[in-house]
Amino acid sequence: MNVSLSSGAAGTPSNRILDAVAAQTDSDPVDLPPLYDTIDPEVLDSLVETMDNGAISFTYAGHEITVAHDGELAFSD
């Protein structure tokens, strides 16, 4: 599944990731494990907002998450 995390969307990149995973898993974001157990949300937000190219990948809540420099979010089981 691909979800746009462009700067026009509301919230920080880390919050948009939580919302996207919650929607994909039909869960409430508060029921998901804390993102900071996987990656520092403040560092993630800063990196995504300042990247010129490349991507960041990590595993969260059983999903492989990739955030590209253009804000595109991809995740898979």
C-alpha positions as CSV (number, residue, x, y, z in Angstrom):
1,M,0.0,0.0,0.0
2,N,1.3,3.5,-0.8
3,V,0.1,6.6,1.0
4,S,1.2,10.2,0.3
5,L,2.9,12.0,3.2
6,S,3.3,15.2,1.3
7,S,3.7,18.4,3.2
8,G,0.1,19.4,2.4
9,A,-1.2,16.6,4.7
10,A,-2.0,17.5,8.3
11,G,0.3,16.5,11.1
12,T,3.9,15.4,11.3
13,P,5.3,12.6,9.2
14,S,5.4,10.3,12.3
15,N,1.7,11.0,13.0
16,R,0.8,10.4,9.4
17,I,2.6,7.1,9.6
18,L,0.7,6.1,12.7
19,D,-2.6,7.1,11.1
20,A,-1.8,5.1,7.9
21,V,-0.8,2.0,9.8
22,A,-3.9,2.3,12.0
23,A,-6.1,2.6,8.9
24,Q,-4.5,-0.3,7.1
25,T,-4.8,-2.6,10.2
26,D,-8.3,-1.3,11.2
27,S,-6.9,-0.1,14.6
28,D,-7.0,3.0,16.6
29,P,-3.6,4.7,16.6
30,V,-3.5,4.6,20.4
31,D,-3.7,0.8,20.3
32,L,-0.6,0.5,18.2
33,P,2.8,0.0,19.8
34,P,4.7,3.2,20.6
35,L,6.6,4.4,17.5
36,Y,9.5,5.5,19.7
37,D,10.2,1.8,20.5
38,T,11.2,1.4,16.9
39,I,12.5,4.8,15.8
40,D,12.8,8.3,17.4
41,P,9.7,10.2,16.0
42,E,11.4,13.6,16.3
43,V,14.4,12.4,14.3
44,L,12.2,10.7,11.7
45,D,10.1,13.9,11.3
46,S,13.3,16.0,10.9
47,L,14.8,13.6,8.3
48,V,11.7,13.3,6.2
49,E,11.1,17.0,6.2
50,T,14.7,17.8,5.1
51,M,15.5,14.9,2.7
52,D,16.4,15.8,-0.8
53,N,16.6,12.2,-2.1
54,G,16.7,8.7,-0.8
55,A,14.4,6.9,1.6
56,I,14.2,5.7,5.2
57,S,13.0,2.2,5.9
58,F,12.2,0.5,9.2
59,T,9.9,-2.2,10.6
60,Y,7.0,-1.1,12.8
61,A,4.0,-3.1,14.1
62,G,4.8,-6.0,11.8
63,H,5.0,-3.8,8.7
64,E,8.0,-2.8,6.6
65,I,7.7,1.0,6.4
66,T,9.6,3.0,3.7
67,V,9.3,6.8,3.6
68,A,10.8,8.3,0.4
69,H,12.2,11.8,0.0
70,D,9.1,13.0,-1.7
71,G,6.9,12.0,1.2
72,E,5.5,8.8,-0.3
73,L,4.9,6.1,2.3
74,A,5.0,2.5,1.4
75,F,4.4,-0.4,3.7
76,S,3.9,-4.1,3.5
77,D,3.3,-7.0,5.8
